[in-house]
Amino acid sequence: MLHINVPGWKTLRLAHLFLDYNGTLALDGRILPGVAERLEELSRHLDIHVLTADTFGSVREELKVVPCDLPIIPPQGQSTQEQAQAKADHLRAFDPALSAAMGNGRNDALMLREAALGIALLQEEGAAPQTLAAADVVCPSILSALDLLRHPLRLAATLRG
């Protein structure tokens, strides 16, 4: 568990990290450089959950060295709202008050809004405006977002009141 005191905001007690895959951890189905190492380090303190429709069919192979829960959300026949609901339902099953979430897509907005800490990413795929509005923090890369959890004083500096 991570304990992060943010003066003037709240003290975060985080046990879970929920992540979108494509657009967040990966580009075109391939995990971005440096991500696996950071996730492995964070997995010593947090349960990692990667929520994805696995559009490119590569997520299991790409994350084989990362200790994580990997629920696949069926893309066929599901609207963006249904995918968003599936991600939020998964987060709710583990307690949003003890969770951080990261994503960039429209189907990530609800998950970010419900988590104790929501981080939106603005990377190569861009980010949906609803997701940016739902976030507590917006980062330019997944590496900088994961590093906020690895170096909590950075997060406190951003969010303090």
N, C-alpha and C positions, 0 to 999 in steps of 0.2 A: 504494500500500500504506500502511496505517496501522500504526504501532508504538505500542503503549500499554503502558507498564510499570505493573503493579499490584503495589506492594510487598507481600511476604508471600503472594502468590498466583502470578502468572506474568506473563511479558511476552507480550502478544498481538501477533502479526504477522498482520494481516488484509488479504486481497486480495479477498475476496468477501463480499457481503451478500445473504442469502436471506430473502425476505419472503413471507408469506402476503398475499393481497389483501383479500377481504371479512372484516371484523372487525378487520383490522390496518391496512391503508392506506386502506380504504374502508368506507363504511356504505351498505348497500342498493345496492351497485354503483357508488357515486359516491365518487371520491377525496376525502379529507378536506382542508379548507383548510390550506395550508402544507406539505403533504407533497411535492408535485411539486418545489417549490423546494429543499427539503432534499435530496431524492434526486438532483436535478441537481447540487447542490454536492458531495455525497458521491461521485457517479460520477467525479469527478476523481481520487479516491483508491482507490475500490473498484469491482469489477465488480458491478453490481446484477442480481439474479435475482428475478423475481416469479413465484411458483409458485401456480397457481390453477386451479380447475375452471371459472372464469368463469361462475358461476351466473346472473348477470344479463345476460351477453352484452355487457358494456360496457367490459371491461378494456383492449382495444386502443385504443379512442377516449379513454378516461380517462388513459391513460399515454403518449399519442402524443408528448408533449414530453420524456419521461423516457428517457434512454439506458439501456436495460435488456434483458436476456434475458427472454423471456416465454413459457415453456413452459406449455401448457394441459394440465392433468391431466383426462382424461375422467371426468366424474361418473357417467355412466350405467353401471350394473352394478358399480360399484366400492364396496366397503365402506370404512368409515372407515380400517380397517387397511391396505387396499390403497392408499388415497390417501396415508396416512402413509408407507408404504413407497416410493411413487413420489417423494415430496418428499425423503425421506432418500437415495434412490438418486441423485437429481439433485445433492444436496449432496456425496455421496461422489465423484461424478465430477469434482469441482473441488477436492477436498482439504479435509475438515472442519477440519484443524488450522489452516488459513488462512481460516476462515470464521466469520462471525457470522450468526445467524438470529433472526428475530422472528416471532411469531405468537401466536394466542390460542386456536385450536381444538384439539380432541382430535387431529385429524390433523396437528398441528404439533409435538406433543410429542417424537416421535422425532428430527425435524430439529433441534430446540433442544438435545436431549440430546447429539447427535453433534457439533454445532458447537463450536468453541473457545470461543465466547461465545454463550449462548442468552438471549434477552430475551423474556419473556412480557408481554402487554399485557392490561390489565383496563379495557376501554373499554365503549361502549354495548352491545355484544353479550355482554359478560361474557367469562369465560375458563374453560376446562376445568381441573379440578383437576390432572389428569395433566400438563398443559402448565405450570401454575404450578410443580409439583414438579420438572419437567425443566429449568427455567430457572436461570440464574445470577443474573439480576436480573428483578424485576417492575416495570413502569412503568405509570403511570396513563393514558398516551396515547402514540400513535405519535410525536408531536412531541417529547415528553421522551425517548423511546427513541432517536430519531435524533440528538437533541442530545447524548446521551452519547457518540456517535461524533464529533460535531462539536467537542465540548469534553471531551477525554479525562480531564482532571483530575477531572471529576464522576464518571466511571466508576471511576477509581482510588480515589476517596474512598469509594465504595460497596463495593467488593470487596476493599480492602486487608486484609491479615491482621493 
